[in-house]
Amino acid sequence: MGVRIIGISGGSGSGKTTIVQRISRTIPDFTFLAQDSYYKSAEFVDNENITAFNFDHPAAFDTDLMVEQLRALKGGETIQVPVYDFVHHRRKAETLTVAPRNLVIFEGIMVFVDARVRELLDLKLYVDTPDDIRFIRRLKRDITERGRTVESVITQYLDVVRPGHLEFVEPTKAYADLIIPEGGNNEKALQVLTSFMQGIP
């Protein structure tokens, strides 16, 4: 089976998930893999010391496992993906069984940072969204889904998220095959993307 992997990157709150949702309307039969699944455990983090572990640094991810499992998917093998608890900041005991399909979509803020990952990607998309919009989306998500306080979200954004984005995420735009401004609202870019994916057997 010829497995193709599409990497979707961009800053936190840029609209990467929206792109995946739009893809699923046209091509529902694909394997989805999130880079967030590969965060290292940091049980000591809470609302009071949210910057004690930098989730916006490449070292926050178990990249070796990520590369190993992407290679396995590329080779047609089923993998056991870690399940991450974002409320308690730790990897759960259970794993998620993920089987390869002809199309695999790999999404995350630092998908293009490691050269080993980039080499496995057949198409690299960067979702480019203004900082203010991304921050508002992140604020809403972290409060409603991750049990965070407004103060902790703001502190984390100013101390590590924004600096991490500028140092590690934004520069990887140079590796993208296609840059999508405004994410899922960019109909023309989505049409080009859909046309590419429909050519995958």
C-alpha positions in Angstrom: 0.0 0.0 0.0 1.4 3.4 -1.0 0.9 5.6 2.1 1.1 9.4 1.5 1.5 11.6 4.6 0.3 15.3 4.6 1.8 17.5 7.3 -0.3 20.4 8.5 1.5 23.0 10.7 1.0 26.5 12.0 0.8 28.3 15.3 -1.5 27.4 18.1 -5.1 28.4 17.2 -4.2 29.0 13.6 -7.0 26.7 12.3 -5.2 23.5 11.6 -8.0 21.4 13.0 -10.5 23.3 10.8 -8.5 22.3 7.7 -8.6 18.7 8.8 -12.4 18.9 9.3 -12.8 20.4 5.8 -10.7 17.7 4.3 -12.9 15.0 5.9 -15.9 16.3 4.1 -14.4 15.5 0.8 -12.1 12.6 1.6 -13.4 10.8 4.7 -11.1 7.8 4.5 -7.8 8.9 6.0 -5.7 8.3 9.1 -5.4 11.3 11.4 -2.4 11.7 13.7 -1.8 14.7 16.1 1.6 15.8 17.2 0.0 16.7 20.5 -0.2 13.0 21.3 3.6 12.9 21.6 4.0 15.5 24.4 6.1 14.3 27.3 4.5 14.0 30.7 4.7 17.0 33.0 2.5 16.1 36.0 4.0 18.9 38.1 2.4 21.6 36.0 -0.8 23.4 37.1 -2.5 26.8 36.7 -0.1 28.3 39.2 3.2 27.2 37.6 2.0 26.7 34.0 5.4 27.8 32.6 7.4 25.3 34.6 7.3 23.0 31.5 7.7 24.6 28.1 5.1 23.0 25.8 6.2 25.3 23.0 9.7 24.0 22.6 10.7 21.1 20.4 12.1 19.3 23.5 8.5 19.0 24.8 7.8 16.2 22.3 8.9 12.6 22.2 10.2 13.1 18.7 12.0 9.8 18.5 8.8 7.9 19.0 6.9 10.2 16.7 9.4 9.5 13.9 9.4 5.8 14.6 5.6 5.7 14.4 5.4 7.8 11.3 7.9 5.5 9.5 5.8 2.6 10.6 2.6 4.1 9.1 4.5 4.9 6.0 5.5 1.3 5.8 1.9 0.2 6.2 2.1 -0.9 9.8 -0.4 -0.3 12.6 0.8 1.7 15.6 -0.1 2.3 19.2 -0.3 6.1 19.7 0.1 7.7 23.1 -3.0 9.3 24.6 -2.3 12.6 26.4 -4.3 14.1 29.3 -4.2 17.9 28.8 -5.9 18.6 32.1 -3.3 16.8 34.1 -0.4 17.2 31.6 0.6 13.6 31.4 0.5 10.6 29.1 -2.2 8.1 30.0 -1.5 4.4 30.5 -3.7 3.4 27.5 -2.8 3.8 23.9 -4.8 4.3 20.7 -4.6 1.8 17.9 -4.1 3.6 14.6 -4.1 1.7 11.3 -2.5 3.2 8.1 -4.6 4.2 5.1 -3.5 5.5 1.7 -3.7 9.0 3.2 -2.3 10.0 6.6 -2.7 13.6 7.9 -0.2 14.6 10.6 -1.1 17.9 12.4 0.8 20.0 15.0 2.6 23.2 15.7 6.1 21.9 15.2 5.5 19.2 12.5 8.2 20.7 10.3 10.9 21.3 12.9 12.7 17.9 12.7 14.3 17.0 9.4 13.5 13.3 9.9 9.8 14.2 10.0 9.9 16.5 7.0 11.5 13.7 4.9 8.5 11.5 5.6 5.9 14.1 4.4 4.6 14.1 0.9 3.0 17.5 1.2 3.6 20.2 3.8 0.9 22.8 4.6 1.4 25.8 6.8 -1.7 27.5 8.2 -0.9 31.2 8.5 -3.3 33.2 10.8 -2.8 36.5 12.6 -1.5 36.4 16.1 -4.5 38.1 17.7 -7.0 35.6 16.2 -4.8 32.7 17.3 -4.6 34.0 20.9 -8.3 34.4 21.2 -9.0 30.9 19.9 -6.4 29.5 22.3 -7.8 31.4 25.2 -11.3 30.0 24.6 -10.0 26.4 24.1 -7.8 26.3 27.1 -10.5 27.6 29.4 -13.3 25.4 28.2 -11.4 22.2 27.4 -8.4 22.2 29.6 -9.6 23.7 32.9 -7.3 26.7 32.7 -7.7 30.2 34.1 -7.6 33.4 32.1 -4.5 34.5 34.0 -2.6 31.2 33.4 -3.4 31.3 29.6 -2.1 34.9 29.3 1.0 34.2 31.4 1.8 31.1 29.3 1.2 32.9 26.0 3.4 35.9 26.8 6.2 33.9 28.5 6.5 30.8 26.3 3.9 30.4 23.5 4.6 33.6 21.7 8.4 33.4 22.0 8.2 29.7 21.0 6.1 30.5 18.0 8.6 33.1 16.8 11.6 31.0 17.4 10.5 27.5 16.3 7.1 27.6 14.5 7.1 30.7 12.3 10.5 29.9 10.7 9.2 26.5 9.5 6.9 28.2 7.1 9.9 28.2 4.8 9.5 24.4 4.4 5.9 24.5 3.4 4.8 23.5 -0.1 1.6 25.4 0.4 0.8 28.3 2.8 -2.9 28.7 3.6 -3.8 32.2 5.0 -6.8 32.2 7.3 -7.0 28.5 7.5 -10.3 26.8 6.9 -11.8 30.1 5.5 -9.5 30.0 2.5 -11.7 28.3 -0.1 -9.3 28.6 -3.0 -6.4 27.0 -1.1 -8.8 24.2 0.0 -9.8 23.5 -3.6 -6.1 23.1 -4.5 -5.6 20.8 -1.6 -8.6 18.7 -2.3 -7.5 18.3 -5.9 -4.2 17.0 -4.8 -5.7 14.5 -2.4 -8.2 13.2 -4.9 -5.2 12.1 -7.0 -4.0 9.8 -4.2 -5.0 6.2 -5.1 
